[in-house]
């Protein structure tokens, strides 16, 4: 186990770069064939014991992040909840990239 700090500014830069890369490739959306997915609740993810899986939903995640993004600036309790749902959406991007479900914009498709 290694203790240390991870800079928020670095996480932001890395995340922005990853999304910029997708957009540079003409990716503008994700096809969602199955909105429900398995996840480990974040409080259990960093424990030594084997965690229990729970069901998440992409659209629940998206709606909660939309509702909480502005409120999170001033309220840490909302912030953790929004990040928990954002993690589900980030997993969706990874899943979609792995399974060919990233959708290129019509303009990009026309150029190819």
N, CA, C and O atoms as CSV, one atom per row, in Angstrom:
chain,resi,resn,atom,element,x,y,z
A,1,UNK,N,N,0.846,-1.169,0.000
A,1,UNK,CA,C,0.000,0.000,0.000
A,1,UNK,C,C,0.894,1.236,0.000
A,1,UNK,O,O,1.804,1.353,0.820
A,2,UNK,N,N,0.631,2.145,-0.916
A,2,UNK,CA,C,1.416,3.365,-1.027
A,2,UNK,C,C,0.523,4.559,-0.711
A,2,UNK,O,O,-0.535,4.733,-1.314
A,3,UNK,N,N,0.955,5.367,0.231
A,3,UNK,CA,C,0.212,6.578,0.573
A,3,UNK,C,C,0.831,7.759,-0.161
A,3,UNK,O,O,2.027,7.755,-0.450
A,4,UNK,N,N,0.039,8.747,-0.455
A,4,UNK,CA,C,0.528,9.942,-1.131
A,4,UNK,C,C,-0.638,10.800,-1.563
A,4,UNK,O,O,-1.785,10.535,-1.205
A,5,UNK,N,N,-0.343,11.812,-2.322
A,5,UNK,CA,C,-1.367,12.731,-2.810
A,5,UNK,C,C,-1.452,12.662,-4.326
A,5,UNK,O,O,-0.452,12.444,-5.010
A,6,UNK,N,N,-2.648,12.849,-4.832
A,6,UNK,CA,C,-2.883,12.963,-6.269
A,6,UNK,C,C,-3.461,14.353,-6.492
A,6,UNK,O,O,-4.462,14.719,-5.875
A,7,UNK,N,N,-2.848,15.111,-7.352
A,7,UNK,CA,C,-3.282,16.487,-7.584
A,7,UNK,C,C,-4.554,16.528,-8.432
A,7,UNK,O,O,-4.651,15.870,-9.468
A,8,UNK,N,N,-5.513,17.307,-7.973
A,8,UNK,CA,C,-6.760,17.506,-8.708
A,8,UNK,C,C,-6.462,18.114,-10.077
A,8,UNK,O,O,-7.078,17.734,-11.072
A,9,UNK,N,N,-5.526,19.050,-10.131
A,9,UNK,CA,C,-5.187,19.697,-11.404
A,9,UNK,C,C,-4.668,18.678,-12.421
A,9,UNK,O,O,-4.959,18.790,-13.612
A,10,UNK,N,N,-3.907,17.692,-11.960
A,10,UNK,CA,C,-3.414,16.663,-12.876
A,10,UNK,C,C,-4.557,15.774,-13.354
A,10,UNK,O,O,-4.630,15.437,-14.536
A,11,UNK,N,N,-5.446,15.392,-12.444
A,11,UNK,CA,C,-6.603,14.581,-12.845
A,11,UNK,C,C,-7.443,15.315,-13.887
A,11,UNK,O,O,-7.887,14.725,-14.872
A,12,UNK,N,N,-7.654,16.609,-13.656
A,12,UNK,CA,C,-8.430,17.410,-14.614
A,12,UNK,C,C,-7.734,17.441,-15.976
A,12,UNK,O,O,-8.380,17.252,-17.007
A,13,UNK,N,N,-6.420,17.677,-15.985
A,13,UNK,CA,C,-5.670,17.760,-17.240
A,13,UNK,C,C,-5.705,16.426,-17.981
A,13,UNK,O,O,-5.908,16.393,-19.195
A,14,UNK,N,N,-5.511,15.344,-17.262
A,14,UNK,CA,C,-5.534,14.024,-17.890
A,14,UNK,C,C,-6.918,13.699,-18.452
A,14,UNK,O,O,-7.042,13.200,-19.571
A,15,UNK,N,N,-7.945,13.986,-17.672
A,15,UNK,CA,C,-9.315,13.722,-18.116
A,15,UNK,C,C,-9.660,14.561,-19.342
A,15,UNK,O,O,-10.209,14.052,-20.319
A,16,UNK,N,N,-9.335,15.846,-19.282
A,16,UNK,CA,C,-9.598,16.714,-20.434
A,16,UNK,C,C,-8.865,16.208,-21.676
A,16,UNK,O,O,-9.427,16.213,-22.772
A,17,UNK,N,N,-7.619,15.775,-21.513
A,17,UNK,CA,C,-6.845,15.272,-22.652
A,17,UNK,C,C,-7.478,14.022,-23.252
A,17,UNK,O,O,-7.521,13.867,-24.473
A,18,UNK,N,N,-7.966,13.137,-22.398
A,18,UNK,CA,C,-8.616,11.923,-22.904
A,18,UNK,C,C,-9.883,12.258,-23.692
A,18,UNK,O,O,-10.105,11.711,-24.773
A,19,UNK,N,N,-10.708,13.148,-23.159
A,19,UNK,CA,C,-11.929,13.530,-23.872
A,19,UNK,C,C,-11.605,14.329,-25.136
A,19,UNK,O,O,-12.281,14.173,-26.154
A,20,UNK,N,N,-10.581,15.180,-25.082
A,20,UNK,CA,C,-10.152,15.901,-26.284
A,20,UNK,C,C,-9.738,14.912,-27.371
A,20,UNK,O,O,-10.047,15.111,-28.546
A,21,UNK,N,N,-9.042,13.853,-26.979
A,21,UNK,CA,C,-8.620,12.835,-27.943
A,21,UNK,C,C,-9.804,12.160,-28.618
A,21,UNK,O,O,-9.784,11.925,-29.826
A,22,UNK,N,N,-10.833,11.850,-27.839
A,22,UNK,CA,C,-12.033,11.251,-28.440
A,22,UNK,C,C,-12.682,12.215,-29.426
A,22,UNK,O,O,-13.050,11.829,-30.535
A,23,UNK,N,N,-12.818,13.468,-29.012
A,23,UNK,CA,C,-13.439,14.455,-29.897
A,23,UNK,C,C,-12.592,14.692,-31.141
A,23,UNK,O,O,-13.139,14.896,-32.226
A,24,UNK,N,N,-11.268,14.669,-31.005
A,24,UNK,CA,C,-10.385,14.823,-32.168
A,24,UNK,C,C,-10.570,13.681,-33.165
A,24,UNK,O,O,-10.343,13.854,-34.362
A,25,UNK,N,N,-10.979,12.521,-32.672
A,25,UNK,CA,C,-11.249,11.372,-33.542
A,25,UNK,C,C,-12.657,11.424,-34.131
A,25,UNK,O,O,-13.049,10.543,-34.897
A,26,UNK,N,N,-13.414,12.459,-33.770
A,26,UNK,CA,C,-14.772,12.602,-34.282
A,26,UNK,C,C,-15.822,11.912,-33.433
A,26,UNK,O,O,-16.988,11.849,-33.822
A,27,UNK,N,N,-15.431,11.400,-32.290
A,27,UNK,CA,C,-16.383,10.735,-31.400
A,27,UNK,C,C,-17.207,11.809,-30.702
A,27,UNK,O,O,-16.655,12.712,-30.073
A,28,UNK,N,N,-18.537,11.710,-30.815
A,28,UNK,CA,C,-19.363,12.712,-30.146
A,28,UNK,C,C,-20.436,12.120,-29.242
A,28,UNK,O,O,-21.175,12.860,-28.592
A,29,UNK,N,N,-20.528,10.796,-29.193
A,29,UNK,CA,C,-21.511,10.184,-28.300
A,29,UNK,C,C,-21.162,8.717,-28.072
A,29,UNK,O,O,-20.220,8.176,-28.651
A,30,UNK,N,N,-21.949,8.106,-27.216
A,30,UNK,CA,C,-21.769,6.697,-26.866
A,30,UNK,C,C,-23.105,5.999,-27.058
A,30,UNK,O,O,-24.132,6.449,-26.550
A,31,UNK,N,N,-23.083,4.908,-27.789
A,31,UNK,CA,C,-24.298,4.100,-27.917
A,31,UNK,C,C,-24.457,3.293,-26.627
A,31,UNK,O,O,-23.549,2.558,-26.236
A,32,UNK,N,N,-25.597,3.428,-25.975
A,32,UNK,CA,C,-25.859,2.702,-24.731
A,32,UNK,C,C,-26.860,1.593,-25.037
A,32,UNK,O,O,-28.059,1.839,-25.171
A,33,UNK,N,N,-26.355,0.380,-25.143
A,33,UNK,CA,C,-27.218,-0.770,-25.414
A,33,UNK,C,C,-27.809,-1.327,-24.122
A,33,UNK,O,O,-28.906,-1.886,-24.119
A,34,UNK,N,N,-27.081,-1.171,-23.044
A,34,UNK,CA,C,-27.499,-1.684,-21.739
A,34,UNK,C,C,-27.151,-0.623,-20.706
A,34,UNK,O,O,-25.974,-0.340,-20.487
A,35,UNK,N,N,-28.151,-0.036,-20.071
A,35,UNK,CA,C,-27.869,1.067,-19.149
A,35,UNK,C,C,-27.484,0.601,-17.748
A,35,UNK,O,O,-26.840,1.346,-17.009
A,36,UNK,N,N,-27.861,-0.603,-17.376
A,36,UNK,CA,C,-27.514,-1.084,-16.042
A,36,UNK,C,C,-26.171,-1.805,-16.077
A,36,UNK,O,O,-25.825,-2.458,-17.062
A,37,UNK,N,N,-25.426,-1.673,-14.990
A,37,UNK,CA,C,-24.103,-2.284,-14.913
A,37,UNK,C,C,-23.780,-2.610,-13.456
A,37,UNK,O,O,-24.388,-2.073,-12.531
A,38,UNK,N,N,-22.814,-3.498,-13.279
A,38,UNK,CA,C,-22.352,-3.855,-11.940
A,38,UNK,C,C,-21.232,-2.920,-11.519
A,38,UNK,O,O,-20.394,-2.524,-12.329
A,39,UNK,N,N,-21.233,-2.576,-10.246
A,39,UNK,CA,C,-20.162,-1.741,-9.702
A,39,UNK,C,C,-19.935,-2.113,-8.249
A,39,UNK,O,O,-20.740,-2.800,-7.621
A,40,UNK,N,N,-18.832,-1.645,-7.748
A,40,UNK,CA,C,-18.517,-1.779,-6.332
A,40,UNK,C,C,-18.732,-0.407,-5.716
A,40,UNK,O,O,-18.206,0.589,-6.212
A,41,UNK,N,N,-19.496,-0.352,-4.651
A,41,UNK,CA,C,-19.742,0.927,-3.993
A,41,UNK,C,C,-18.410,1.503,-3.536
A,41,UNK,O,O,-17.591,0.786,-2.960
A,42,UNK,N,N,-18.188,2.771,-3.781
A,42,UNK,CA,C,-16.866,3.369,-3.602
A,42,UNK,C,C,-16.320,3.253,-2.182
A,42,UNK,O,O,-15.105,3.172,-2.004
A,43,UNK,N,N,-17.177,3.241,-1.174
A,43,UNK,CA,C,-16.659,3.110,0.194
A,43,UNK,C,C,-16.094,1.717,0.446
A,43,UNK,O,O,-15.253,1.533,1.326
A,44,UNK,N,N,-16.556,0.738,-0.325
A,44,UNK,CA,C,-16.049,-0.630,-0.193
A,44,UNK,C,C,-14.827,-0.887,-1.073
A,44,UNK,O,O,-14.065,-1.819,-0.816
A,45,UNK,N,N,-14.637,-0.081,-2.094
A,45,UNK,CA,C,-13.588,-0.331,-3.082
A,45,UNK,C,C,-12.183,-0.233,-2.500
A,45,UNK,O,O,-11.255,-0.847,-3.025
A,46,UNK,N,N,-12.016,0.519,-1.438
A,46,UNK,CA,C,-10.684,0.726,-0.863
A,46,UNK,C,C,-10.490,-0.017,0.452
A,46,UNK,O,O,-9.611,0.328,1.242
A,47,UNK,N,N,-11.305,-1.031,0.683
A,47,UNK,CA,C,-11.179,-1.876,1.867
A,47,UNK,C,C,-10.488,-3.180,1.478
A,47,UNK,O,O,-10.527,-3.584,0.316
A,48,UNK,N,N,-9.867,-3.825,2.435
A,48,UNK,CA,C,-9.152,-5.075,2.165
A,48,UNK,C,C,-10.100,-6.249,1.910
A,48,UNK,O,O,-9.750,-7.185,1.191
A,49,UNK,N,N,-11.292,-6.201,2.497
A,49,UNK,CA,C,-12.247,-7.297,2.325
A,49,UNK,C,C,-12.840,-7.271,0.919
A,49,UNK,O,O,-12.893,-6.225,0.271
A,50,UNK,N,N,-13.281,-8.430,0.463
A,50,UNK,CA,C,-13.924,-8.521,-0.846
A,50,UNK,C,C,-15.234,-7.734,-0.817
A,50,UNK,O,O,-16.085,-7.974,0.039
A,51,UNK,N,N,-15.397,-6.798,-1.749
A,51,UNK,CA,C,-16.606,-5.966,-1.738
A,51,UNK,C,C,-17.808,-6.682,-2.351
A,51,UNK,O,O,-17.672,-7.690,-3.044
A,52,UNK,N,N,-18.959,-6.142,-2.078
A,52,UNK,CA,C,-20.200,-6.623,-2.664
A,52,UNK,C,C,-20.517,-5.779,-3.887
A,52,UNK,O,O,-20.379,-4.556,-3.857
A,53,UNK,N,N,-20.938,-6.423,-4.952
A,53,UNK,CA,C,-21.338,-5.690,-6.153
A,53,UNK,C,C,-22.753,-5.151,-5.983
A,53,UNK,O,O,-23.607,-5.778,-5.356
A,54,UNK,N,N,-22.976,-3.983,-6.553
A,54,UNK,CA,C,-24.305,-3.380,-6.586
A,54,UNK,C,C,-24.600,-2.979,-8.030
A,54,UNK,O,O,-23.690,-2.887,-8.854
A,55,UNK,N,N,-25.860,-2.745,-8.324
A,55,UNK,CA,C,-26.261,-2.376,-9.676
A,55,UNK,C,C,-26.283,-0.860,-9.814
A,55,UNK,O,O,-26.834,-0.157,-8.967
A,56,UNK,N,N,-25.680,-0.365,-10.888
A,56,UNK,CA,C,-25.734,1.048,-11.223
A,56,UNK,C,C,-26.480,1.218,-12.531
A,56,UNK,O,O,-26.767,0.239,-13.220
A,57,UNK,N,N,-26.794,2.452,-12.874
A,57,UNK,CA,C,-27.493,2.730,-14.123
A,57,UNK,C,C,-26.914,4.001,-14.745
A,57,UNK,O,O,-26.804,5.030,-14.079
A,58,UNK,N,N,-26.552,3.924,-16.003
A,58,UNK,CA,C,-25.926,5.031,-16.717
A,58,UNK,C,C,-26.792,6.287,-16.672
A,58,UNK,O,O,-26.283,7.383,-16.435
A,59,UNK,N,N,-28.077,6.137,-16.896
A,59,UNK,CA,C,-28.947,7.317,-16.950
A,59,UNK,C,C,-29.191,7.904,-15.568
A,59,UNK,O,O,-29.361,9.115,-15.433
A,60,UNK,N,N,-29.209,7.067,-14.549
A,60,UNK,CA,C,-29.263,7.568,-13.175
A,60,UNK,C,C,-27.995,8.363,-12.884
A,60,UNK,O,O,-28.052,9.445,-12.299
A,61,UNK,N,N,-26.848,7.818,-13.297
A,61,UNK,CA,C,-25.577,8.518,-13.112
A,61,UNK,C,C,-25.598,9.877,-13.810
A,61,UNK,O,O,-25.252,10.895,-13.210
A,62,UNK,N,N,-26.001,9.887,-15.062
A,62,UNK,CA,C,-26.004,11.124,-15.841
A,62,UNK,C,C,-26.945,12.163,-15.237
A,62,UNK,O,O,-26.585,13.334,-15.116
A,63,UNK,N,N,-28.132,11.742,-14.863
A,63,UNK,CA,C,-29.093,12.675,-14.269
A,63,UNK,C,C,-28.598,13.233,-12.941
A,63,UNK,O,O,-28.778,14.419,-12.662
A,64,UNK,N,N,-27.976,12.392,-12.119
A,64,UNK,CA,C,-27.465,12.880,-10.837
A,64,UNK,C,C,-26.300,13.849,-11.029
A,64,UNK,O,O,-26.233,14.869,-10.343
A,65,UNK,N,N,-25.391,13.551,-11.940
A,65,UNK,CA,C,-24.273,14.473,-12.183
A,65,UNK,C,C,-24.802,15.800,-12.714
A,65,UNK,O,O,-24.354,16.862,-12.281
A,66,UNK,N,N,-25.743,15.751,-13.638
A,66,UNK,CA,C,-26.337,16.995,-14.161
A,66,UNK,C,C,-26.947,17.828,-13.039
A,66,UNK,O,O,-26.772,19.046,-12.994
A,67,UNK,N,N,-27.660,17.169,-12.140
A,67,UNK,CA,C,-28.354,17.877,-11.059
A,67,UNK,C,C,-27.397,18.412,-9.998
A,67,UNK,O,O,-27.697,19.402,-9.332
A,68,UNK,N,N,-26.253,17.762,-9.842
A,68,UNK,CA,C,-25.372,18.095,-8.723
A,68,UNK,C,C,-24.127,18.884,-9.097
A,68,UNK,O,O,-23.424,19.365,-8.209
A,69,UNK,N,N,-23.836,19.031,-10.369
A,69,UNK,CA,C,-22.562,19.632,-10.765
A,69,UNK,C,C,-22.392,21.051,-10.222
A,69,UNK,O,O,-21.305,21.390,-9.755
A,70,UNK,N,N,-23.395,21.864,-10.266
A,70,UNK,CA,C,-23.269,23.232,-9.757
A,70,UNK,C,C,-23.295,23.278,-8.234
A,70,UNK,O,O,-22.585,24.078,-7.624
A,71,UNK,N,N,-24.105,22.430,-7.624
A,71,UNK,CA,C,-24.207,22.397,-6.164
A,71,UNK,C,C,-22.915,21.899,-5.521
A,71,UNK,O,O,-22.599,22.280,-4.394
A,72,UNK,N,N,-22.171,21.055,-6.222
A,72,UNK,CA,C,-20.965,20.446,-5.657
A,72,UNK,C,C,-19.872,21.466,-5.366
A,72,UNK,O,O,-18.981,21.197,-4.560
A,73,UNK,N,N,-19.922,22.615,-5.998
A,73,UNK,CA,C,-18.908,23.652,-5.751
A,73,UNK,C,C,-18.900,24.108,-4.297
A,73,UNK,O,O,-17.873,24.555,-3.786
A,74,UNK,N,N,-20.041,23.994,-3.637
A,74,UNK,CA,C,-20.158,24.534,-2.282
A,74,UNK,C,C,-20.489,23.491,-1.224
A,74,UNK,O,O,-20.579,23.826,-0.043
A,75,UNK,N,N,-20.670,22.248,-1.615
A,75,UNK,CA,C,-21.134,21.246,-0.657
A,75,UNK,C,C,-20.388,19.929,-0.876
A,75,UNK,O,O,-20.617,19.239,-1.869
A,76,UNK,N,N,-19.500,19.586,0.052
A,76,UNK,CA,C,-18.711,18.357,-0.086
A,76,UNK,C,C,-19.571,17.106,-0.124
A,76,UNK,O,O,-19.208,16.137,-0.790
A,77,UNK,N,N,-20.703,17.099,0.574
A,77,UNK,CA,C,-21.541,15.898,0.564
A,77,UNK,C,C,-22.135,15.662,-0.815
A,77,UNK,O,O,-22.335,14.517,-1.219
A,78,UNK,N,N,-22.412,16.721,-1.527
A,78,UNK,CA,C,-22.887,16.562,-2.901
A,78,UNK,C,C,-21.719,16.186,-3.801
A,78,UNK,O,O,-21.884,15.403,-4.737
A,79,UNK,N,N,-20.556,16.728,-3.530
A,79,UNK,CA,C,-19.377,16.455,-4.349
A,79,UNK,C,C,-19.058,14.965,-4.402
A,79,UNK,O,O,-18.853,14.427,-5.490
A,80,UNK,N,N,-19.009,14.279,-3.254
A,80,UNK,CA,C,-18.679,12.852,-3.280
A,80,UNK,C,C,-19.727,12.076,-4.057
A,80,UNK,O,O,-19.397,11.136,-4.780
A,81,UNK,N,N,-20.981,12.459,-3.914
A,81,UNK,CA,C,-22.067,11.753,-4.599
A,81,UNK,C,C,-21.962,11.951,-6.110
A,81,UNK,O,O,-22.150,11.006,-6.877
A,82,UNK,N,N,-21.665,13.169,-6.533
A,82,UNK,CA,C,-21.514,13.451,-7.961
A,82,UNK,C,C,-20.331,12.679,-8.542
A,82,UNK,O,O,-20.429,12.131,-9.640
A,83,UNK,N,N,-19.217,12.633,-7.817
A,83,UNK,CA,C,-18.053,11.887,-8.308
A,83,UNK,C,C,-18.326,10.389,-8.369
A,83,UNK,O,O,-17.822,9.708,-9.261
A,84,UNK,N,N,-19.109,9.872,-7.444
A,84,UNK,CA,C,-19.471,8.457,-7.487
A,84,UNK,C,C,-20.224,8.158,-8.789
A,84,UNK,O,O,-19.961,7.152,-9.448
A,85,UNK,N,N,-21.154,9.034,-9.150
A,85,UNK,CA,C,-21.906,8.831,-10.389
A,85,UNK,C,C,-21.039,9.100,-11.619
A,85,UNK,O,O,-21.192,8.430,-12.641
A,86,UNK,N,N,-20.140,10.063,-11.530
A,86,UNK,CA,C,-19.224,10.323,-12.643
A,86,UNK,C,C,-18.355,9.098,-12.923
A,86,UNK,O,O,-18.052,8.803,-14.079
A,87,UNK,N,N,-17.959,8.389,-11.876
A,87,UNK,CA,C,-17.157,7.171,-12.058
A,87,UNK,C,C,-17.903,6.152,-12.918
A,87,UNK,O,O,-17.299,5.487,-13.759
A,88,UNK,N,N,-19.201,6.031,-12.710
A,88,UNK,CA,C,-19.996,5.127,-13.541
A,88,UNK,C,C,-19.983,5.548,-14.999
A,88,UNK,O,O,-19.915,4.704,-15.892
A,89,UNK,N,N,-20.049,6.851,-15.241
A,89,UNK,CA,C,-20.026,7.353,-16.618
A,89,UNK,C,C,-18.652,7.168,-17.260
A,89,UNK,O,O,-18.560,6.867,-18.450
A,90,UNK,N,N,-17.598,7.344,-16.487
A,90,UNK,CA,C,-16.244,7.110,-17.008
A,90,UNK,C,C,-16.081,5.631,-17.369
A,90,UNK,O,O,-15.468,5.301,-18.384
A,91,UNK,N,N,-16.626,4.753,-16.543
A,91,UNK,CA,C,-16.591,3.323,-16.878
A,91,UNK,C,C,-17.362,3.038,-18.162
A,91,UNK,O,O,-16.973,2.169,-18.941
A,92,UNK,N,N,-18.453,3.765,-18.383
A,92,UNK,CA,C,-19.207,3.612,-19.629
A,92,UNK,C,C,-18.332,3.961,-20.832
A,92,UNK,O,O,-18.353,3.250,-21.837
A,93,UNK,N,N,-17.571,5.039,-20.738
A,93,UNK,CA,C,-16.690,5.435,-21.842
A,93,UNK,C,C,-15.671,4.335,-22.122
A,93,UNK,O,O,-15.441,3.978,-23.277
A,94,UNK,N,N,-15.064,3.799,-21.070
A,94,UNK,CA,C,-14.078,2.726,-21.245
A,94,UNK,C,C,-14.727,1.492,-21.876
A,94,UNK,O,O,-14.169,0.892,-22.795
A,95,UNK,N,N,-15.895,1.124,-21.384
A,95,UNK,CA,C,-16.619,-0.031,-21.928
A,95,UNK,C,C,-16.957,0.195,-23.402
A,95,UNK,O,O,-16.773,-0.696,-24.231
A,96,UNK,N,N,-17.446,1.382,-23.719
A,96,UNK,CA,C,-17.832,1.690,-25.099
A,96,UNK,C,C,-16.623,1.679,-26.028
A,96,UNK,O,O,-16.712,1.198,-27.157
A,97,UNK,N,N,-15.502,2.203,-25.560
A,97,UNK,CA,C,-14.288,2.201,-26.378
A,97,UNK,C,C,-13.825,0.771,-26.651
A,97,UNK,O,O,-13.407,0.449,-27.763
A,98,UNK,N,N,-13.901,-0.066,-25.650
A,98,UNK,CA,C,-13.479,-1.465,-25.785
A,98,UNK,C,C,-14.410,-2.255,-26.700
A,98,UNK,O,O,-13.972,-3.182,-27.382
A,99,UNK,N,N,-15.686,-1.895,-26.717
A,99,UNK,CA,C,-16.689,-2.683,-27.438
A,99,UNK,C,C,-17.215,-2.019,-28.708
A,99,UNK,O,O,-18.231,-2.448,-29.255
A,100,UNK,N,N,-16.543,-0.989,-29.174
A,100,UNK,CA,C,-16.930,-0.359,-30.432
A,100,UNK,C,C,-18.245,0.395,-30.380
A,100,UNK,O,O,-18.948,0.487,-31.387
A,101,UNK,N,N,-18.587,0.935,-29.217
A,101,UNK,CA,C,-19.860,1.638,-29.087
A,101,UNK,C,C,-19.694,3.154,-28.971
A,101,UNK,O,O,-20.630,3.860,-28.594
A,102,UNK,N,N,-18.494,3.649,-29.299
A,102,UNK,CA,C,-18.305,5.090,-29.412
A,102,UNK,C,C,-18.837,5.500,-30.779
A,102,UNK,O,O,-18.570,4.823,-31.772
A,103,UNK,N,N,-19.580,6.591,-30.844
A,103,UNK,CA,C,-20.255,6.990,-32.075
A,103,UNK,C,C,-19.578,8.223,-32.657
A,103,UNK,O,O,-19.438,9.246,-31.987
A,104,UNK,N,N,-19.158,8.108,-33.920
A,104,UNK,CA,C,-18.562,9.252,-34.610
A,104,UNK,C,C,-19.661,10.164,-35.126
A,104,UNK,O,O,-20.746,9.714,-35.493
A,105,UNK,N,N,-19.358,11.452,-35.144
A,105,UNK,CA,C,-20.322,12.423,-35.654
A,105,UNK,C,C,-20.550,12.186,-37.141
A,105,UNK,O,O,-19.690,11.639,-37.831
A,106,UNK,N,N,-21.697,12.595,-37.621
A,106,UNK,CA,C,-22.037,12.417,-39.036
A,106,UNK,C,C,-21.033,13.137,-39.929
A,106,UNK,O,O,-20.681,12.630,-40.994
A,107,UNK,N,N,-20.569,14.308,-39.512
A,107,UNK,CA,C,-19.598,15.065,-40.309
A,107,UNK,C,C,-18.294,14.289,-40.444
A,107,UNK,O,O,-17.690,14.283,-41.517
A,108,UNK,N,N,-17.854,13.640,-39.379
A,108,UNK,CA,C,-16.614,12.869,-39.418
A,108,UNK,C,C,-16.798,11.634,-40.298
A,108,UNK,O,O,-15.896,11.275,-41.055
A,109,UNK,N,N,-17.938,10.992,-40.207
A,109,UNK,CA,C,-18.224,9.815,-41.032
A,109,UNK,C,C,-18.210,10.185,-42.511
A,109,UNK,O,O,-17.725,9.413,-43.339
A,110,UNK,N,N,-18.737,11.355,-42.848
A,110,UNK,CA,C,-18.800,11.788,-44.246
A,110,UNK,C,C,-17.406,12.020,-44.822
A,110,UNK,O,O,-17.188,11.813,-46.016
A,111,UNK,N,N,-16.457,12.449,-43.980
A,111,UNK,CA,C,-15.090,12.702,-44.442
A,111,UNK,C,C,-14.325,11.420,-44.715
A,111,UNK,O,O,-13.347,11.434,-45.463
A,112,UNK,N,N,-14.746,10.322,-44.131
A,112,UNK,CA,C,-13.972,9.077,-44.267
A,112,UNK,C,C,-14.354,8.280,-45.465
A,112,UNK,O,O,-13.787,7.214,-45.703
